[in-house]
Amino acid sequence: MRLLILGGTRFVGRHLAAAALARGHELTLVHRGLTNPGLFPAAEHLLGDRGGDLSFLSGRRWDAAVDVNGYVPRLVGASAGRLAGAVERYVFVSTVSAYAGLSAAGTAEEAPLAQPPAGAEETEEVTGESYGWLKALCERAVTAAFPDRSLIVRPGLLVGPEDHTGRFAYWPWRFARGGEVLAPDAPGSAVQLLDARDLGEWIVRQVESGGTGVYNAAGPESPLTLGGILATVREIAGPTATITWVDPDFLLARGVSPWSELPLWLPGESGFNRVDNCPARAAGLTFRPLAETVRDTLHWLQGLGGVLPVSADRSPQLMPEREAELLREWRGLKTASC
């Protein structure tokens, strides 16, 4: 098949492109040439900015297009409109954050989507507050251009090697340093995550089979907890490290940011980590063992010299000095209460 990927050189797009090439497809990548431009010499590379003139897409045909880096409805609509007569199907990688509410477990694909707040319809700045409803509007733009010919994929937390956000990589990085590891005392809280390589391979298979519709791409197959994940990470990345479970209220009172400074931790039982993934599993979504994801993420970090990557648009995870300060204060409180 002839596949067009909008993106394809960073994290999800990179794994998607690798899966497409591994399965023998003819691949064209559209990107600006700024991130990993030397990747995938076997693919055709079209350099261009989706925010500018899209005439470089004219006069071409592909079997399917996969949009992995669409965040602004106007730009996604322009790309989808330009490609409506050039591809059979359009795959859009959205997010479970596009739902109007994730307070309860079991959110399914037909649940209501987020709407922009009053007066914000023209906003194009992607922030923590606007990200979800912007993605929902992007979905609307895709389905308008490709009625009955689109595949909307809503992932939750994506993890694995090449994750520039460091959201999951923090834990292998931290345990590999050894010593006393601070963790929020919520080991039984549910966590859903999906290796981005599993997502990429599944999307390619969906394209091959003509899949359309909407799917929550969340994993794993069996429930995971924060405690279970950290136990696996410790075993692989730092078996001599020790875990100190610290009261979440203590951490919140001191301004520690859940999810950002301490990845995978969301206070309470957030529905973000308990969406319904049954339709995607029935459609062939598979999950590699967590240990494999941890091991490969650690190997990738080691190749970077043990440096934790943090993208410019994200707050840094809990740094060593801050962690040590919190642990000292926590031990002092525990001693004083004895």
PAZAPA-4460 file (N, C-alpha, C; in steps of 0.05 Angstrom, whole numbers, plus 32768, in hexadecimal, padded with zeros to 4 digits):
% residues 338
    n_x    n_y    n_z   ca_x   ca_y   ca_z    c_x    c_y    c_z   seq   type   mol
   8011   7FE8   8000   8000   8000   8000   8011   8019   8000     1      M     A
   8006   802E   7FF6   8014   8048   7FF6   8009   8059   800D     2      R     A
   801A   805E   8021   8011   806C   8039   801E   8087   803B     3      L     A
   800F   809A   8044   8019   80B5   8049   8016   80BA   8067     4      L     A
   802C   80C2   8074   802B   80C9   8090   8031   80E7   8094     5      I     A
   801F   80F5   80A0   8024   8111   80A7   8033   8111   80C2     6      L     A
   804D   8114   80C0   805F   8110   80D7   8071   80F9   80D1     7      G     A
   8076   80E8   80E5   8084   80CF   80DF   80A1   80CE   80E7     8      G     A
   80AB   80E3   80F4   80C7   80E2   80FD   80CB   80E5   811B     9      T     A
   80B4   80E6   812A   80B6   80EA   8147   80A3   80D8   8155    10      R     A
   80AC   80C9   8169   809D   80B8   817B   8087   80A7   816C    11      F     A
   806E   80AF   816F   8058   809E   8163   805C   809C   8145    12      V     A
   8060   80B2   8138   8063   80B1   811B   807B   80A1   8113    13      G     A
   8090   80A2   8122   80A8   8093   811C   80A3   8075   811D    14      R     A
   8095   806C   8133   808F   8050   8135   807B   8047   8120    15      H     A
   8068   8058   8119   8055   8052   8104   8063   804F   80E9    16      L     A
   8076   8061   80E3   8085   805F   80CA   8095   8045   80C9    17      A     A
   80A2   803E   80DF   80B2   8026   80E1   80A1   800D   80DC    18      A     A
   8089   800D   80E7   8077   7FF6   80E3   806E   7FF4   80C6    19      A     A
   8068   800B   80BA   805F   800B   809E   8075   8000   808C    20      A     A
   808D   8009   8090   80A4   8000   807F   80A9   7FE2   8084    21      L     A
   80A7   7FDA   809E   80AC   7FBE   80A4   8098   7FAB   8097    22      A     A
   8080   7FB5   8091   806B   7FA5   8085   806B   7FA9   8066    23      R     A
   8080   7FB7   805C   8084   7FB8   803F   8074   7FCD   8030    24      G     A
   806A   7FE1   803E   805A   7FF6   8031   806B   800C   8025    25      H     A
   8061   8019   8011   806E   802F   8004   8066   8048   8014    26      E     A
   807A   8056   801F   8075   806A   8033   807E   8086   802B    27      L     A
   806D   8099   802F   8074   80B5   802C   8070   80C4   8046    28      T     A
   8084   80D3   804F   8082   80E2   8068   8082   8100   8062    29      L     A
   806F   810E   806E   806E   812B   806C   8077   8137   8087    30      V     A
   808C   8147   8086   8096   8154   809F   80A6   816C   8097    31      H     A
   80AF   817B   80AB   80BD   8194   80A6   80DC   8190   80A4    32      R     A
   80E5   8177   80A9   8101   8172   80A8   8111   817B   80C0    33      G     A
   8102   8180   80D6   810F   818A   80EE   8116   8175   8103    34      L     A
   8107   815F   8103   810B   814A   8117   8113   8130   8109    35      T     A
   812B   8126   8110   8135   810D   8105   8132   810B   80E6    36      N     A
   813C   811F   80D7   8137   8120   80BA   8144   8109   80AB    37      P     A
   8158   80FC   80B7   8166   80E6   80AA   8159   80CB   80AD    38      G     A
   8143   80C9   80BB   8136   80B0   80C0   8129   80A5   80A6    39      L     A
   8127   808B   80A4   8118   807D   808F   8120   8086   8073    40      F     A
   8138   8080   806B   8140   8086   804F   8131   8077   803A    41      P     A
   8124   8061   8042   8114   8052   802F   80F9   805F   8029    42      A     A
   80F2   8073   8038   80D8   8082   8034   80DD   809B   8023    43      A     A
   80C7   80A4   8017   80C8   80BE   8009   80C2   80D3   801E    44      E     A
   80D1   80E9   801D   80CE   80FF   8030   80C5   8118   8021    45      H     A
   80AE   8122   8029   80A4   813B   801E   80A6   8150   8034    46      L     A
   80B7   8164   802F   80BB   8179   8044   80A6   818F   8040    47      L     A
   8098   8195   8055   8084   81AA   8054   8077   81AE   806F    48      G     A
   806B   81C5   8072   805E   81CD   808B   8040   81CD   8086    49      D     A
   8031   81BD   8096   8014   81BB   8092   8007   81D6   8098    50      R     A
   8015   81E8   80A4   8009   8202   80A9   800D   8215   8092    51      G     A
   801A   820C   807C   801F   821D   8065   8012   8212   804C    52      G     A
   801F   8216   8036   8015   820E   801C   8017   81EF   8019    53      D     A
   8000   81E2   8014   7FFF   81C5   8012   8000   81BB   7FF5    54      L     A
   8008   81CC   7FE3   8008   81C4   7FC7   801B   81AE   7FC1    55      S     A
   802E   81A9   7FD2   8041   8193   7FCE   8033   8178   7FD0    56      F     A
   801A   8177   7FD9   800B   815E   7FDA   7FFA   815A   7FC1    57      L     A
   7FF9   816E   7FB0   7FE8   816D   7F98   7FF3   8159   7F84    58      S     A
   7FE0   814D   7F75   7FE7   813B   7F5F   7FF1   8120   7F68    59      G     A
   7FED   8119   7F81   7FF7   8100   7F8C   7FDF   80EF   7F96    60      R     A
   7FE3   80D5   7F98   7FCF   80C4   7FA4   7FDC   80AF   7FB6    61      R     A
   7FCE   80AA   7FCC   7FD7   8095   7FDF   7FBE   8085   7FE7    62      W     A
   7FC3   806D   7FF1   7FAD   805D   7FFB   7FA1   8067   8015    63      D     A
   7FB2   8072   8026   7FA9   807D   8040   7FBC   8091   804A    64      A     A
   7FB2   80A4   8059   7FC2   80B8   8067   7FBF   80B4   8085    65      A     A
   7FD5   80B7   8094   7FD4   80B5   80B1   7FDE   80CF   80BD    66      V     A
   7FCE   80DC   80CC   7FD5   80F6   80D8   7FDC   80F2   80F5    67      D     A
   7FF5   80F4   80FB   7FFE   80EF   8117   8005   8109   8126    68      V     A
   8005   811F   8118   800D   8138   8126   7FFA   814F   8121    69      N     A
   7FE0   8148   8120   7FCB   815D   811D   7FC0   8166   8138    70      G     A
   7FC2   8180   813D   7FB9   818B   8157   7FA6   81A3   8153    71      Y     A
   7FA7   81B0   813C   7F98   81C8   8137   7F83   81C2   8122    72      V     A
   7F69   81C6   8129   7F54   81BE   8116   7F56   81CB   80FA    73      P     A
   7F5E   81E4   80F9   7F60   81F1   80DF   7F75   81E3   80CD    74      R     A
   7F8C   81DC   80D9   7FA1   81CF   80CA   7F9A   81B2   80C2    75      L     A
   7F8D   81A4   80D5   7F85   8189   80CF   7F70   8189   80B9    76      V     A
   7F5D   819C   80BB   7F48   819E   80A6   7F54   81A4   808B    77      G     A
   7F69   81B5   808A   7F76   81BC   8071   7F84   81A3   8065    78      A     A
   7F91   8193   8076   7F9F   817B   806C   7F8A   8167   8063    79      S     A
   7F76   8162   8073   7F61   814E   806B   7F53   8157   8052    80      A     A
   7F4C   8171   8050   7F3F   817A   8038   7F50   8177   801F    81      G     A
   7F6A   817D   8021   7F7C   817A   800B   7F7F   815D   8002    82      R     A
   7F7D   814B   8015   7F82   812E   800F   7F68   811F   800A    83      L     A
   7F51   812C   800C   7F37   811E   8009   7F35   810F   7FEF    84      A     A
   7F40   811A   7FD9   7F3F   810D   7FC0   7F58   80FE   7FB8    85      G     A
   7F6B   80FD   7FCB   7F85   80F1   7FC5   7F8A   80D7   7FD4    86      A     A
   7F7A   80D2   7FE9   7F7E   80B9   7FF8   7F63   80AC   7FFD    87      V     A
   7F63   8092   8001   7F4A   8084   8006   7F41   8088   8023    88      E     A
   7F54   8088   8035   7F4C   808B   8052   7F60   809D   8060    89      R     A
   7F55   80A9   8076   7F65   80BC   8086   7F64   80B2   80A3    90      Y     A
   7F7C   80AD   80AE   7F7E   80A4   80C9   7F88   80BC   80DA    91      V     A
   7F79   80C2   80EF   7F81   80D8   8101   7F86   80CE   811D    92      F     A
   7F9E   80D4   8127   7FA5   80CC   8142   7F9D   80E2   8155    93      V     A
   7F88   80DD   8164   7F7C   80F1   8176   7F86   80EA   8193    94      S     A
   7F74   80EA   81A6   7F7B   80E6   81C2   7F61   80E0   81D2    95      T     A
   7F64   80D1   81E8   7F4D   80CD   81F9   7F46   80E7   8208    96      V     A
   7F58   80FB   8208   7F53   8115   8213   7F3E   8124   8203    97      S     A
   7F36   811A   81EC   7F22   8127   81DC   7F06   8123   81E8    98      A     A
   7F03   8111   81FB   7EE9   810D   8207   7EE1   8124   821A    99      Y     A
   7EC7   8129   821C   7EBE   813F   822C   7EC3   813A   824A   100      A     A
   7EC3   8121   8252   7EC9   811B   826E   7ED5   8100   8271   101      G     A
   7EE8   80FE   8283   7EF5   80E4   8288   7EF6   80DF   82A6   102      L     A
   7EE0   80E6   82B4   7EDF   80E2   82D0   7ED8   80C6   82D9   103      S     A
   7ECB   80B7   82C6   7EC2   809C   82CD   7ED0   8088   82BC   104      A     A
   7ED0   806F   82C5   7EDD   805A   82B6   7ECB   8051   829F   105      A     A
   7ED8   8046   828A   7ECA   803A   8275   7EC0   804C   825E   106      G     A
   7ECD   8063   825B   7EC5   8075   8245   7EC8   8067   822B   107      T     A
   7EB3   8066   821B   7EB3   8059   8201   7EB2   806D   81EB   108      A     A
   7EB6   8063   81D3   7EBA   8075   81BB   7EA3   8087   81B6   109      E     A
   7E8B   8080   81BD   7E73   8091   81B7   7E6F   80A6   81CC   110      E     A
   7E80   80A8   81E1   7E7C   80BD   81F5   7E7F   80D9   81EA   111      A     A
   7E72   80ED   81F6   7E74   8108   81EB   7E91   8112   81EB   112      P     A
   7E96   8123   81D7   7EB1   812F   81D5   7EB2   814B   81E1   113      L     A
   7ECA   8153   81E7   7ECE   816D   81F4   7EC7   8183   81E0   114      A     A
   7EBD   8199   81EB   7EB6   81B1   81DB   7EC6   81C9   81E4   115      Q     A
   7ECC   81DB   81D2   7EDB   81F3   81DB   7ECB   8204   81ED   116      P     A
   7ED7   8210   8201   7EC9   8223   8212   7EBF   823A   8203   117      P     A
   7EAB   8248   820D   7E9F   825F   81FF   7EB5   8273   81F8   118      A     A
   7EB5   827C   81E0   7EC8   8291   81D7   7EE3   8286   81CF   119      G     A
   7EE7   826C   81D0   7F01   8261   81CA   7F02   8252   81AF   120      A     A
   7EED   8255   819F   7EEB   8245   8186   7F03   824A   8174   121      E     A
   7F0E   8261   8174   7F24   8267   8161   7F40   8262   816D   122      E     A
   7F41   8258   8185   7F5A   8253   8192   7F6A   823D   8184   123      T     A
   7F84   8242   817F   7F94   822E   8173   7FAD   8227   8184   124      E     A
   7FAF   8233   819B   7FC5   822D   81AD   7FBF   8213   81BC   125      E     A
   7FD2   8200   81B9   7FCE   81E6   81C6   7FD9   81E7   81E2   126      V     A
   7FC8   81E5   81F6   7FD0   81E5   8212   7FC3   81CD   821F   127      T     A
   7FC9   81CA   8239   7FBC   81B4   8248   7F9E   81B6   8248   128      G     A
   7F94   81CF   8247   7F77   81D4   8249   7F6A   81D1   822D   129      E     A
   7F78   81D9   8218   7F6C   81D9   81FD   7F71   81BF   81EE   130      S     A
   7F85   81B0   81F6   7F8D   8198   81E6   7F76   8185   81DF   131      Y     A
   7F66   817E   81F3   7F51   816B   81EE   7F3C   8175   81DA   132      G     A
   7F31   818D   81DF   7F1C   8196   81CD   7F27   819E   81B1   133      W     A
   7F40   81A6   81AF   7F4C   81AA   8195   7F4D   8190   8185   134      L     A
   7F55   817A   8193   7F56   8161   8186   7F3A   8157   817D   135      K     A
   7F26   815D   818E   7F0B   8156   8186   7F02   8165   816D   136      A     A
   7F0A   817E   816B   7F03   818D   8153   7F13   8184   813B   137      L     A
   7F2B   817A   813F   7F3B   816E   812A   7F2D   8156   811F   138      C     A
   7F22   8145   8131   7F14   812E   8128   7EFC   8135   8117   139      E     A
   7EEE   814A   811F   7ED7   8153   8110   7EDF   815C   80F3   140      R     A
   7EF6   8169   80F1   7F00   8172   80D7   7F07   815A   80C5   141      A     A
   7F12   8145   80D1   7F19   812D   80C2   7F00   811F   80B8   142      V     A
   7EEC   811B   80CA   7ED4   810D   80C2   7EC4   811D   80AE   143      T     A
   7EC6   8138   80AE   7EB8   8148   809A   7EC4   8144   807F   144      A     A
   7EDE   8141   807D   7EEB   813D   8063   7EEA   8120   805A   145      A     A
   7EE8   810E   806D   7EE9   80F1   8067   7ED1   80E3   8074   146      F     A
   7EB9   80EA   806E   7EA2   80DB   807A   7EA3   80BE   8072   147      P     A
   7EA2   80AD   8086   7EA3   8090   8082   7EBD   8085   8077   148      D     A
   7ED1   8097   8076   7EEB   808E   806C   7F02   8095   807F   149      R     A
   7EFC   8099   8098   7F10   80A1   80AB   7F13   808D   80C2   150      S     A
   7F2A   808C   80CD   7F30   807C   80E5   7F3A   808F   80FA   151      L     A
   7F2B   8092   8110   7F33   80A4   8126   7F3D   8092   813D   152      I     A
   7F56   8097   8144   7F63   8087   8159   7F68   8099   8171   153      V     A
   7F5D   8091   8188   7F60   80A1   81A1   7F72   8092   81B5   154      R     A
   7F8C   8097   81B5   7F9D   808A   81C8   7F9B   8098   81E4   155      P     A
   7FA3   8089   81F8   7FA7   8094   8212   7FC5   809A   8214   156      G     A
   7FD1   8092   822A   7FEE   8096   822E   7FFE   8084   821C   157      L     A
   800F   808F   820B   8021   8080   81FA   803D   8080   8205   158      L     A
   804A   806A   8205   8064   8067   8212   8077   8057   8200   159      V     A
   8090   8055   820A   80A4   8045   81FC   80BB   8056   81F3   160      G     A
   80CE   8049   81E5   80E6   8058   81DC   80DE   806E   81C8   161      P     A
   80EF   8083   81C8   80EB   809A   81B7   80D6   80AE   81C2   162      E     A
   80CC   80A9   81DA   80B8   80BB   81E5   80C6   80D5   81EF   163      D     A
   80C3   80EA   81E0   80D1   8103   81E6   80C5   8111   81FE   164      H     A
   80AD   8109   8207   80A1   8117   821E   80AD   810E   8238   165      T     A
   80B8   80F6   8239   80C4   80EB   8252   80AF   80E3   8266   166      G     A
   8095   80E1   825D   8080   80DB   8271   8083   80C0   827E   167      R     A
   8088   80AC   826D   808C   8091   8278   80AA   808C   827E   168      F     A
   80BB   8097   826D   80D8   8093   826F   80E3   809C   8289   169      A     A
   80D5   80AE   8297   80DF   80B8   82B1   80E5   80A1   82C4   170      Y     A
   80D3   808D   82C4   80D6   8078   82D8   80EE   8065   82D2   171      W     A
   80F2   805B   82BA   810B   804D   82B5   8124   805E   82BA   172      P     A
   8123   8077   82B2   8139   8089   82B7   813E   808C   82D5   173      W     A
   8129   808F   82E5   812D   8094   8301   8136   807A   830F   174      R     A
   812B   8063   8309   8134   804B   8316   8150   8043   830E   175      F     A
   8158   8049   82F6   8173   8043   82ED   8188   8053   82FD   176      A     A
   8180   806A   8308   8192   807A   8319   8196   806D   8335   177      R     A
   8183   805C   833C   8185   804E   8356   817D   8060   836E   178      G     A
   8183   8056   8386   817D   8065   839E   8160   8064   83A6   179      G     A
   8157   8078   83B5   813C   8079   83BF   812A   8088   83AB   180      E     A
   8116   807A   83A1   8104   8085   838D   80EA   808E   8399   181      V     A
   80E3   80A7   8395   80C9   80B1   83A0   80B3   80AA   838C   182      L     A
   809D   809F   8398   8086   8098   8388   806D   80A0   8398   183      A     A
   8058   80A9   838A   803F   80B0   8399   8032   8097   83A4   184      P     A
   8029   8099   83BC   801E   8081   83CA   8002   807B   83BF   185      D     A
   8002   8072   83A6   7FE9   8069   8399   7FEF   8051   8387   186      A     A
   7FFC   803D   8393   8004   8026   8382   7FEE   8017   8375   187      P     A
   7FD5   8019   837F   7FBF   800B   8374   7FB0   801A   835E   188      G     A
   7FB8   8033   8358   7FAA   8043   8344   7FAE   8037   8329   189      S     A
   7F99   8038   8319   7F99   802C   82FE   7FAA   803E   82EB   190      A     A
   7FB8   8031   82D9   7FC7   803F   82C4   7FC2   8030   82AA   191      V     A
   7FBB   803F   8295   7FBA   8035   827A   7FD0   8041   8269   192      Q     A
   7FDE   8030   825B   7FF3   8039   824A   7FF6   8026   8232   193      L     A
   8001   8031   821C   8004   8021   8204   801F   8028   81F8   194      L     A
   802E   8013   81F1   8047   8017   81E4   8041   8022   81C8   195      D     A
   804E   8038   81C1   8049   8046   81A8   804F   8034   8190   196      A     A
   8061   8020   8194   8066   800D   817E   804E   7FFC   8179   197      R     A
   8040   7FF4   818E   8027   7FE4   818A   8012   7FF4   817C   198      D     A
   8010   800E   8182   7FFD   8020   8175   8004   8022   8157   199      L     A
   801E   8027   8151   8026   802A   8135   8020   8011   8125   200      G     A
   8026   7FF9   8130   8022   7FE0   8121   8004   7FDC   811D   201      E     A
   7FF3   7FE2   8131   7FD7   7FDE   812F   7FCA   7FF1   811A   202      W     A
   7FD3   800A   8119   7FC8   801D   8105   7FCF   8013   80E9   203      I     A
   7FE7   8009   80E5   7FEE   7FFF   80CB   7FDD   7FE7   80C3   204      V     A
   7FD7   7FD6   80D6   7FC6   7FBF   80D0   7FA9   7FC8   80CA   205      R     A
   7FA0   7FDC   80D8   7F86   7FE7   80D3   7F84   7FF3   80B7   206      Q     A
   7F99   8001   80AF   7F99   800C   8094   7F98   7FF6   8080   207      V     A
   7FA7   7FE1   8084   7FA8   7FCA   8072   7F8C   7FBD   806F   208      E     A
   7F7E   7FBB   8085   7F64   7FAD   8085   7F4C   7FC0   807E   209      S     A
   7F52   7FD9   807A   7F3C   7FEC   8073   7F2D   7FF6   808B   210      G     A
   7F38   7FF6   80A2   7F2A   7FFD   80BA   7F22   801B   80BA   211      G     A
   7F09   8020   80C4   7EFF   803B   80C8   7EF1   803C   80E3   212      T     A
   7EE8   8053   80EB   7EDA   8056   8104   7EEB   8064   8119   213      G     A
   7EE4   8060   8132   7EF1   806D   8149   7EF9   8058   815D   214      V     A
   7F11   805A   8168   7F1B   8047   817B   7F2B   8055   8191   215      Y     A
   7F26   804C   81AA   7F38   8053   81C0   7F50   8040   81BF   216      N     A
   7F67   804B   81BA   7F7F   803B   81B9   7F8E   803D   81D3   217      A     A
   7F84   802D   81E6   7F8F   802D   8201   7F97   8011   8209   218      A     A
   7FAA   800F   821B   7FB3   7FF5   8224   7FB9   7FF6   8241   219      G     A
   7FC1   7FE0   824C   7FC6   7FC6   823E   7FAE   7FB4   823E   220      P     A
   7FB2   7F9A   8238   7F9C   7F88   8237   7F91   7F82   8253   221      E     A
   7FA3   7F7F   8267   7F9B   7F7A   8282   7FA1   7F93   8293   222      S     A
   7F91   7F98   82A8   7F94   7FB0   82B8   7FB0   7FB3   82C4   223      P     A
   7FBA   7FCB   82C4   7FD4   7FD2   82D0   7FCF   7FE6   82E6   224      L     A
   7FE1   7FE5   82FA   7FE1   7FF8   8310   7FFC   8006   8311   225      T     A
   7FFC   801D   831E   8015   802C   8321   802A   801B   832F   226      L     A
   8021   800D   8344   8034   7FFC   8354   803F   7FE6   8343   227      G     A
   802E   7FDA   8332   8038   7FC4   8321   804B   7FCE   830C   228      G     A
   8046   7FE5   8301   8058   7FF0   82ED   8073   7FF6   82FA   229      I     A
   8073   8004   8311   808C   800B   831E   809C   7FF2   8326   230      L     A
   808E   7FDD   832E   809C   7FC5   8335   80AB   7FB9   831D   231      A     A
   809E   7FBA   8306   80AA   7FB0   82EE   80C2   7FC1   82E6   232      T     A
   80BE   7FDB   82E7   80D4   7FEE   82E0   80EC   7FEA   82F3   233      V     A
   80E6   7FE7   830D   80FC   7FE3   8320   810B   7FCA   831A   234      R     A
   80FD   7FB4   8314   810A   7F9B   830F   811D   7F9C   82F7   235      E     A
   8115   7FAC   82E3   8125   7FAD   82CA   813A   7FC3   82CB   236      I     A
   8133   7FDB   82D5   8144   7FF2   82D3   8155   7FF7   82EC   237      A     A
   814B   7FEF   8303   815B   7FF5   831C   8154   7FE3   8333   238      G     A
   815B   7FCA   8332   8153   7FB7   8347   815D   7FBE   8363   239      P     A
   8172   7FCE   8364   817D   7FD6   837F   816F   7FEF   838A   240      T     A
   815F   7FFC   837A   8151   8014   8383   813B   800C   8396   241      A     A
   8133   801F   83A7   811D   801B   83BA   8108   8030   83B4   242      T     A
   80EE   8028   83B9   80D8   803A   83B5   80CE   8044   83D0   243      I     A
   80CC   805F   83D2   80BF   806B   83E9   80A4   8077   83E0   244      T     A
   808E   806B   83EB   8074   8074   83E3   806C   808C   83F5   245      W     A
   8067   80A2   83E8   8062   80BB   83F6   8044   80C3   83F3   246      V     A
   8038   80CC   8409   801C   80D3   8409   8016   80E8   83F3   247      D     A
   8002   80E2   83E2   7FFC   80F5   83CC   7FF4   8111   83D6   248      P     A
   7FE6   8112   83ED   7FDF   812D   83F8   7FF8   813D   83FF   249      D     A
   800C   8130   8409   8025   813D   8410   8032   8149   83F6   250      F     A
   8031   8139   83E1   803D   8142   83C8   802D   8159   83BB   251      L     A
   8013   8157   83BC   8002   816B   83B0   8005   8185   83C0   252      L     A
   8007   8184   83DA   800A   819B   83EB   8024   81AA   83E5   253      A     A
   8037   819C   83DB   8051   81A8   83D5   8055   81AE   83B7   254      R     A
   803F   81AE   83A9   803F   81B7   838E   8049   81A3   8379   255      G     A
   804C   818A   8381   8055   8176   836E   803F   8171   8359   256      V     A
   8046   8172   8341   8032   8170   832B   802E   8153   8323   257      S     A
   8016   8148   8328   8010   812D   831E   8012   812C   8300   258      P     A
   801A   8115   82F6   801C   8110   82D9   8035   811D   82CD   259      W     A
   803B   8136   82D5   8051   8144   82CA   806B   813D   82D9   260      S     A
   806C   8145   82F2   8085   8140   8302   8087   8122   8309   261      E     A
   8070   8115   830F   8070   80F9   8315   805E   80EB   8301   262      L     A
   8069   80E3   82EA   8058   80D7   82D5   8049   80BE   82DE   263      P     A
   8033   80B9   82D1   8020   80A3   82D6   800E   80A7   82EE   264      L     A
   8013   80BC   82FE   8003   80C0   8316   7FEE   80D5   8310   265      W     A
   7FD5   80CD   8313   7FBE   80DF   8312   7FAE   80DA   832C   266      L     A
   7FAC   80EE   833E   7F9E   80EA   8357   7F81   80E1   8353   267      P     A
   7F78   80CF   8363   7F5D   80C4   8360   7F5D   80AF   834B   268      G     A
   7F45   80A7   8343   7F42   8092   832F   7F38   809F   8315   269      E     A
   7F4B   80AB   8306   7F44   80B9   82EE   7F3A   80A6   82D8   270      S     A
   7F25   80AE   82CA   7F1C   809E   82B3   7F2F   809E   829C   271      G     A
   7F43   80B0   829C   7F57   80B0   8287   7F66   8095   8286   272      F     A
   7F69   8089   829C   7F77   806F   829E   7F65   8057   829E   273      N     A
   7F4B   805C   8296   7F38   8045   8297   7F24   8047   8280   274      R     A
   7F2E   804F   8268   7F1B   8051   8251   7F17   8034   8246   275      V     A
   7F01   8031   8238   7EFA   8018   822C   7F0B   8013   8213   276      D     A
   7F1A   7FFD   8213   7F2B   7FF7   81FC   7F22   7FDD   81EE   277      N     A
   7F0A   7FD3   81F5   7F01   7FBA   81EA   7EFE   7FBB   81CB   278      C     A
   7EF2   7FD0   81BF   7EF0   7FD0   81A2   7F0B   7FCF   8194   279      P     A
   7F1F   7FDD   819E   7F39   7FDC   8192   7F46   7FC1   8194   280      A     A
   7F43   7FB4   81AB   7F4D   7F99   81AF   7F3F   7F86   819C   281      R     A
   7F25   7F89   8199   7F17   7F77   8186   7F20   7F7C   8169   282      A     A
   7F2A   7F94   8164   7F33   7F9B   8149   7F51   7F95   8146   283      A     A
   7F5D   7F87   8159   7F78   7F7D   8155   7F8E   7F8B   8163   284      G     A
   7F87   7F9F   8175   7F9C   7FAD   8183   7FA9   7F9A   8197   285      L     A
   7FC3   7F97   8196   7FD2   7F85   81A7   7FE6   7F95   81B8   286      T     A
   7FF0   7F87   81CD   8001   7F95   81E1   8019   7F84   81E7   287      F     A
   8030   7F90   81E4   8049   7F81   81EC   804B   7F82   820A   288      R     A
   805B   7F70   8216   805E   7F70   8233   806A   7F8A   823D   289      P     A
   8061   7F93   8255   806B   7FAB   8261   8089   7FAA   8264   290      L     A
   8094   7F93   826C   80B1   7F90   8270   80C0   7F97   8256   291      A     A
   80B5   7F90   8240   80C3   7F96   8226   80C4   7FB4   8222   292      E     A
   80AD   7FC1   8227   80AC   7FDE   8225   80C1   7FEC   8237   293      T     A
   80C2   7FE3   8250   80D4   7FEE   8264   80F1   7FEA   825A   294      V     A
   80F7   7FD1   8252   8113   7FCA   824A   811B   7FDB   8232   295      R     A
   810A   7FDD   821F   8111   7FEC   8206   8113   800A   820C   296      D     A
   8102   8014   821E   8104   8031   8225   811E   8036   8233   297      T     A
   8126   8024   8245   813F   8027   8254   8156   8027   8240   298      L     A
   8156   8014   822E   816B   8012   821A   816D   802C   820A   299      H     A
   8157   8037   8202   8156   8050   81F3   8163   8067   8204   300      W     A
   815B   8068   821E   8166   807D   822F   8184   8079   8232   301      L     A
   818D   8061   8234   81AA   805C   8237   81B9   8066   821E   302      Q     A
   81AC   8063   8206   81B7   806C   81EE   81B9   808B   81ED   303      G     A
   81A9   8098   81FD   81AA   80B5   81FF   81BD   80BF   8214   304      L     A
   81CC   80AC   8220   81DE   80B2   8236   81D0   80B5   8250   305      G     A
   81B9   80A9   8253   81AB   80AA   826C   819D   80C4   8271   306      G     A
   8199   80D4   825D   818C   80EE   8260   816E   80EB   825B   307      V     A
   815E   80F6   826D   8141   80F5   826A   8138   810B   8257   308      L     A
   812C   8104   8240   8123   8119   822E   810A   8126   8238   309      P     A
   8109   8140   8236   80F1   814F   823E   80EB   8163   8227   310      V     A
   80D3   8161   821B   80CC   8173   8206   80C8   818F   8210   311      S     A
   80CB   81A2   81FE   80CA   81BE   8206   80AE   81C6   8210   312      A     A
   809A   81B7   8208   807E   81BF   8210   8074   81B0   8229   313      D     A
   8087   81A3   8237   807E   8195   824F   808F   819E   8267   314      R     A
   8083   819D   827F   8093   81A2   8297   80A5   818A   829C   315      S     A
   80BC   818F   82A9   80CF   8179   82AE   80C4   8167   82C4   316      P     A
   80CC   814E   82C3   80C4   813B   82D8   80D4   8142   82F1   317      Q     A
   80CE   8132   8306   80D9   8138   8320   80F8   8135   831F   318      L     A
   8106   814A   8323   8123   814A   8321   8130   8141   833B   319      M     A
   8149   8137   833A   8156   812B   8352   8156   813D   836B   320      P     A
   815C   8157   8368   815D   8168   837F   8142   816C   838C   321      E     A
   812E   816E   837C   8112   8171   8386   8109   8158   8393   322      R     A
   810F   8141   8387   8108   8128   8393   8115   8124   83AF   323      E     A
   812F   812A   83B0   813E   8127   83C9   8133   8139   83DF   324      A     A
   812B   8151   83D7   811F   8164   83EB   8105   8159   83F5   325      E     A
   80F4   814F   83E4   80DA   8144   83ED   80DE   812C   83FE   326      L     A
   80F0   811B   83F8   80F5   8103   8408   80FF   810A   8424   327      L     A
   8110   811E   8425   811A   8127   8440   8103   8131   8451   328      R     A
   80F2   8141   8445   80DC   814C   8454   80C8   8136   845C   329      E     A
   80C4   8124   844A   80B1   810E   8450   80BC   80FC   8467   330      W     A
   80D5   80F6   8467   80E1   80E6   847D   80E0   80F6   8497   331      R     A
   80E4   8110   8495   80E2   8120   84AE   80C6   8120   84BA   332      G     A
   80B2   8121   84A9   8096   8120   84B3   8090   8104   84BE   333      L     A
   8099   80F0   84B2   8094   80D4   84BC   80A2   80D0   84D6   334      K     A
   80BA   80DB   84D9   80C9   80D8   84F2   80BB   80E7   8508   335      T     A
   80B1   80FF   8502   80A4   8110   8516   808A   8104   8520   336      A     A
   807D   80F4   850F   8064   80E8   8516   8066   80CF   8527   337      S     A
   807E   80C5   8529   8082   80AB   8538   8082   80B0   8557   338      C     A
***
